[in-house]
Amino acid sequence: MYKLLIAGDERVVTRVIACTEPVYVSTIAVEEFVAFYMNVINKARAPRTELSLPRAHADFAEAIESIGSLSPFAYSNAAHKVYQTFSAKTLRVGAQDCRIAAQAIAHGMTVITRNLRDFDAIGAPCADWSE
């Protein structure tokens, strides 16, 4: 859902604004977001590339601004303890998704995602705000 929020998807933005409870962004999702943009920036620095370094930085800045209203929610010891209980089969869903799910489980939160299938399989409360 983070990507849709960054893109300014009207349905997601409307739900975030209308939500009466705090809306957080997992630092796991932020980690992935930063890694993506750093990868683009690093590719734009390479010689003989079609990518524009100023454009890459502008896109990164725009993405950061678009999430400024969300508070980061750090991956905690409680979440890590939940993560460590997941079976090898559950972990095949993906380590980062499992960490986000562990945060939700440990802290009684709901994961807002389009990937309901995987988060349901992990056992995390989840909802899709893009519909």
matplotlib code that plots the C-alpha trace (Angstrom):
import matplotlib.pyplot as plt

x = [0.0, 3.0, 3.7, 0.1, 0.3, 3.6, 2.0, -0.9, -3.6, -6.8, -8.5, -5.5, -4.9, -8.6, -8.6, -5.4, -6.9, -10.2, -8.7, -9.4, -6.6, -2.9, -1.5, 2.0, 4.5, 6.7, 10.4, 10.7, 8.7, 10.8, 14.0, 12.7, 11.7, 15.1, 16.9, 14.9, 15.6, 19.3, 19.5, 18.0, 20.4, 23.4, 22.5, 22.0, 25.6, 27.0, 28.8, 26.9, 23.5, 20.2, 19.1, 19.2, 20.8, 18.9, 15.6, 16.4, 17.0, 13.9, 11.8, 13.3, 12.6, 9.0, 8.5, 9.8, 7.5, 4.5, 4.9, 5.7, 2.3, 2.9, 4.8, 7.4, 6.8, 10.1, 10.7, 10.7, 12.1, 8.5, 8.0, 11.3, 10.2, 7.1, 9.1, 11.4, 8.3, 7.4, 8.0, 10.3, 7.1, 5.8, 9.2, 9.1, 6.5, 9.4, 11.5, 10.4, 6.7, 7.1, 8.7, 5.9, 3.4, 5.3, 5.0, 1.2, 0.8, 3.0, 1.4, -2.2, -2.2, -3.6, -1.3, -2.7, -1.7, -2.8, -1.1, -3.9, -3.1, 0.4, -0.4, -3.5, -1.3, 1.2, -1.7, -1.5, -4.6, -4.7, -6.9, -6.7, -7.5, -7.0, -10.4]
y = [0.0, 2.2, 2.4, 3.5, 6.2, 7.5, 7.5, 9.5, 6.9, 8.7, 5.7, 5.1, 8.8, 9.2, 6.2, 7.5, 11.0, 9.6, 7.1, 8.2, 6.1, 6.8, 5.3, 4.1, 2.9, 0.0, 0.8, -2.5, -0.9, 2.3, 0.2, -1.4, 2.0, 3.6, 0.6, 0.9, 4.6, 4.2, 1.5, 3.8, 6.7, 4.4, 3.2, 6.8, 7.6, 4.9, 5.9, 5.4, 5.2, 6.5, 7.4, 11.0, 11.5, 14.7, 13.0, 10.0, 12.5, 14.4, 11.2, 10.2, 13.6, 13.5, 10.0, 11.1, 14.1, 11.9, 9.8, 12.7, 12.5, 8.9, 8.1, 5.4, 2.3, 0.6, -3.1, -4.0, -6.8, -8.0, -8.2, -10.0, -12.6, -13.2, -13.5, -16.1, -18.3, -18.5, -21.9, -22.4, -22.7, -19.4, -17.7, -18.8, -16.0, -13.6, -12.4, -8.7, -9.5, -11.8, -9.1, -6.6, -9.3, -9.9, -6.2, -6.3, -9.4, -8.2, -4.8, -5.5, -3.7, -4.3, -4.5, -2.4, -4.2, -5.5, -8.8, -10.2, -13.8, -13.8, -11.8, -14.0, -17.1, -15.7, -15.0, -11.2, -9.0, -7.3, -5.1, -3.8, 0.0, 0.0, -1.4]
z = [0.0, 0.6, -3.1, -3.8, -1.1, -2.6, -6.0, -4.6, -5.3, -4.5, -2.7, -0.4, 0.3, 1.1, 3.5, 5.3, 5.7, 6.9, 9.4, 13.0, 14.4, 13.8, 10.6, 10.8, 8.3, 9.2, 9.3, 7.4, 4.5, 4.8, 4.6, 1.3, 0.0, 0.7, -0.8, -4.0, -4.4, -3.5, -6.2, -8.8, -7.7, -7.8, -11.3, -12.4, -11.2, -13.4, -16.6, -19.8, -18.3, -19.6, -16.1, -14.9, -11.5, -10.9, -11.8, -9.5, -6.6, -7.4, -7.4, -4.1, -2.6, -3.9, -2.4, 1.0, 1.0, 0.2, 3.3, 5.7, 7.3, 8.5, 11.6, 11.4, 13.5, 14.5, 14.3, 18.0, 20.2, 20.7, 16.9, 16.5, 19.1, 17.1, 13.9, 15.5, 16.1, 12.4, 10.8, 7.8, 5.6, 6.8, 6.2, 2.6, 2.1, 2.5, 5.4, 5.1, 4.8, 7.8, 9.8, 9.0, 9.9, 13.2, 14.0, 13.5, 15.5, 18.4, 18.6, 17.8, 14.5, 11.0, 7.9, 5.1, 1.9, -1.4, -0.6, 1.5, 0.6, 2.1, 5.2, 5.8, 5.5, 8.0, 10.4, 10.5, 10.6, 7.2, 5.0, 1.4, 1.2, -2.6, -3.3]

ax = plt.figure().add_subplot(projection="3d")
ax.plot(x, y, z, "-o")
ax.set_aspect("equal")
plt.show()
